[in-house]
Amino acid sequence: MFIGLGTIINIITITLGSFIGILTGNRIPEKLRDQITNILGCITLIVAADNLTSIWSRTFSSAVPRGWTTLGTLTALILGGIVGYLLKLETRLEDFGTMLKEKFSASKPDRGNFLEGFMAASLLFVIGPLAILGSVSDGMRSGIQQLVLKSTLDGFAAIAFASSFGWGVAFAAIPVGIVQFFWTAVGYFLGNILSDYQVASLSAAGGVMLFGIGLRLLKIKSMNIADLLPALIFAPLVAWCAHQLV
């Protein structure tokens, strides 16, 4: 596999889903869509569990004091959560989405459904922790499982959106490619400057966030995952600090 494959798959699924949505319209029953979402929620929990195995990896555990793989991950998440809360990341993202939806509302006849679909789909596909986590993981050569999962989610979402808004949804693949390739490049850069144990700490923190996304998909617990994104910065820093104690 090559770096960037995950985003390419994502672009293809959005385009294909849009095509299917235009052809099928609103023929997919709501119960079936809910069932698919539940299945994807369960798969997300499995992917999260796979990431969390980094906590027990020899690479990570041998580089920090005993017990610090878990304690360090907890510290990074708490620090990230505090910073994210103070910056109001989740609220800002929601407000940004609401603002764009109102600005490009289909109620404005000169805008039309094409632009409404493009904006709504772009927000859904680009703004979200999974887009960042998956792209960074792809760039760091840690696997594309997260982006494959996101691609599946986006593909079904594209079907639903395109059935109402048409081809504007397919063009949302353009900002998806731009944003995710950027984060993939960031991941590639990090993967070349961070030690293996720091990469493992990133995977562990990301696993907790993925677990939260899975709970949201299953409608078990709604967590402000976006507020935890700064933990991706704190995780390797905390791991480095702990490494100095060995």
C-alpha positions in Angstrom: 0.0 0.0 0.0 1.1 3.6 -0.6 0.5 6.7 1.5 -2.7 8.5 0.5 -4.5 5.3 -0.5 -7.1 5.8 2.3 -8.1 9.2 1.0 -8.3 7.9 -2.6 -10.7 5.2 -1.4 -12.7 7.9 0.4 -13.0 10.0 -2.7 -14.1 7.0 -4.7 -16.8 5.9 -2.2 -18.2 9.5 -2.0 -18.5 9.7 -5.8 -19.9 6.2 -6.1 -22.4 6.7 -3.2 -23.5 10.0 -4.9 -24.1 8.1 -8.2 -26.1 5.4 -6.4 -28.1 8.0 -4.5 -29.1 9.8 -7.7 -30.2 6.5 -9.2 -32.1 5.1 -6.2 -33.6 8.3 -4.8 -35.2 7.7 -1.4 -35.8 4.0 -1.9 -33.5 2.9 1.0 -35.7 2.3 4.1 -34.9 4.3 7.2 -34.7 1.2 9.3 -32.1 -0.3 6.9 -30.0 2.9 7.2 -30.2 2.8 11.0 -29.1 -0.9 10.9 -26.1 -0.1 8.7 -25.2 2.8 11.1 -25.3 0.4 14.0 -23.1 -2.1 12.2 -20.6 0.6 11.5 -20.7 1.7 15.1 -19.8 -1.8 16.2 -16.9 -1.9 13.6 -15.7 1.4 14.9 -15.4 -0.1 18.4 -13.4 -2.9 17.0 -11.0 -0.5 15.2 -10.7 1.5 18.5 -9.8 -1.7 20.4 -7.1 -2.4 17.8 -5.6 1.0 18.3 -5.8 0.6 22.1 -3.6 -2.4 21.9 -0.7 0.1 21.6 -1.0 0.7 25.3 0.3 -2.9 25.9 2.8 -2.9 23.1 6.4 -3.7 24.2 7.6 -0.7 22.2 5.5 1.7 24.3 5.7 -0.1 27.7 9.5 -0.5 27.6 10.1 3.2 26.8 8.2 4.6 29.8 7.9 3.8 33.6 5.6 0.9 34.5 1.9 1.9 34.3 2.7 5.1 32.4 1.3 3.8 29.1 -2.2 4.0 30.6 -1.5 7.0 32.9 0.2 8.9 30.1 -2.7 8.3 27.7 -5.1 9.5 30.4 -3.0 12.6 31.0 -2.9 13.5 27.3 -6.6 13.0 26.9 -7.4 15.2 30.0 -5.0 17.9 28.9 -6.4 17.8 25.4 -9.9 17.8 26.7 -9.3 20.9 28.8 -7.6 22.8 26.0 -10.4 21.7 23.6 -13.1 22.8 26.0 -11.4 26.2 26.6 -11.1 26.7 22.8 -14.7 25.4 22.4 -13.7 23.3 19.5 -16.8 21.2 19.4 -19.1 24.3 19.7 -17.1 26.2 17.1 -17.3 23.3 14.6 -21.1 23.1 15.1 -21.5 26.8 14.8 -19.4 26.8 11.7 -21.6 24.1 10.1 -24.8 25.9 11.1 -23.5 29.2 9.7 -22.6 27.6 6.3 -25.9 25.8 6.1 -27.8 29.0 6.7 -25.6 30.9 4.3 -26.0 28.4 1.5 -29.6 27.4 2.4 -31.6 25.9 -0.5 -34.3 28.4 0.4 -32.3 30.9 -1.6 -33.4 30.2 -5.2 -30.2 31.5 -6.8 -28.1 29.0 -4.8 -30.0 25.9 -5.7 -29.8 22.3 -4.4 -26.4 21.7 -6.0 -24.6 24.2 -3.7 -26.7 23.1 -0.7 -25.7 19.5 -1.3 -22.1 20.4 -1.9 -21.8 22.4 1.3 -23.7 20.0 3.6 -21.8 17.0 2.3 -18.4 18.8 2.5 -19.0 19.6 6.2 -20.1 16.1 7.0 -17.2 14.5 5.2 -14.4 16.9 6.1 -15.1 18.1 9.6 -14.7 15.3 12.1 -12.1 13.6 14.2 -12.1 10.5 12.0 -10.9 12.4 9.0 -8.0 13.8 11.0 -7.2 10.6 12.9 -7.4 8.4 9.8 -5.4 10.7 7.6 -2.6 11.1 10.2 -2.5 7.3 10.6 -2.3 6.8 6.9 0.6 9.3 6.7 2.4 7.6 9.5 2.0 4.2 7.8 0.0 2.9 10.7 -2.7 1.5 8.4 -5.8 2.8 6.6 -8.4 1.0 8.6 -9.8 4.2 10.0 -10.1 5.8 6.6 -11.7 2.7 5.2 -14.3 2.9 8.0 -14.8 6.6 7.3 -15.1 5.8 3.6 -17.9 3.3 4.3 -19.7 5.9 6.5 -19.3 8.6 3.9 -20.4 6.3 1.1 -23.8 5.6 2.7 -24.2 9.2 3.7 -23.5 10.3 0.1 -26.3 8.0 -1.0 -28.7 9.7 1.3 -27.6 13.2 0.5 -27.4 12.7 -3.3 -30.9 11.3 -3.3 -32.1 14.8 -2.3 -29.4 17.2 -3.6 -28.0 15.5 -6.7 -24.5 15.9 -8.1 -23.4 18.6 -5.7 -22.7 15.9 -3.1 -20.2 14.2 -5.4 -18.2 17.3 -5.7 -17.7 17.3 -2.0 -15.0 14.7 -2.7 -12.8 17.7 -3.8 -12.4 19.4 -0.4 -12.2 15.9 1.2 -9.2 15.2 -0.9 -7.5 18.5 -0.2 -8.0 18.4 3.6 -7.2 14.7 4.1 -4.1 14.8 1.9 -2.9 17.7 4.1 -3.4 15.7 7.2 -1.7 12.7 5.6 1.3 14.9 4.9 1.3 16.0 8.5 1.2 12.3 9.6 4.1 11.5 7.2 6.1 14.3 8.8 5.3 13.2 12.3 6.1 9.6 11.5 9.6 10.6 10.4 10.4 12.7 13.5 8.7 10.9 16.3 10.0 7.8 18.1 8.1 4.5 17.8 6.9 4.8 21.4 5.5 8.3 20.7 3.7 7.0 17.6 2.2 4.2 19.9 1.1 6.9 22.3 -0.7 8.7 19.5 -2.4 5.5 18.5 -3.6 4.9 22.0 -5.1 8.4 22.4 -6.7 8.0 19.0 -8.2 4.7 20.0 -10.0 6.3 22.9 -11.4 8.9 20.6 -12.5 6.2 18.1 -14.2 4.4 21.0 -16.2 7.6 21.6 -17.1 7.9 18.0 -18.4 4.3 18.1 -20.6 5.1 21.1 -22.0 8.1 19.3 -22.8 6.1 16.2 -24.6 3.5 18.4 -26.4 6.4 20.2 -25.2 5.1 23.5 -23.3 8.2 24.6 -22.7 11.5 22.9 -19.2 12.7 23.6 -17.6 15.9 22.4 -14.9 14.2 20.5 -13.7 17.3 18.7 -12.7 18.8 22.1 -10.3 15.9 22.5 -8.3 16.5 19.3 -5.6 18.5 21.1 -4.7 15.2 22.8 -3.0 14.2 19.6 -0.5 16.9 20.3 -0.1 16.2 24.0 0.2 12.4 23.6 3.7 12.3 22.2 4.8 15.1 24.5 3.6 13.3 27.6 5.2 10.1 26.4 8.5 11.9 25.8 8.4 13.3 29.4 7.7 9.9 30.8 10.5 8.5 28.8 13.0 10.8 30.5 12.1 9.1 33.8 13.2 5.7 32.7 
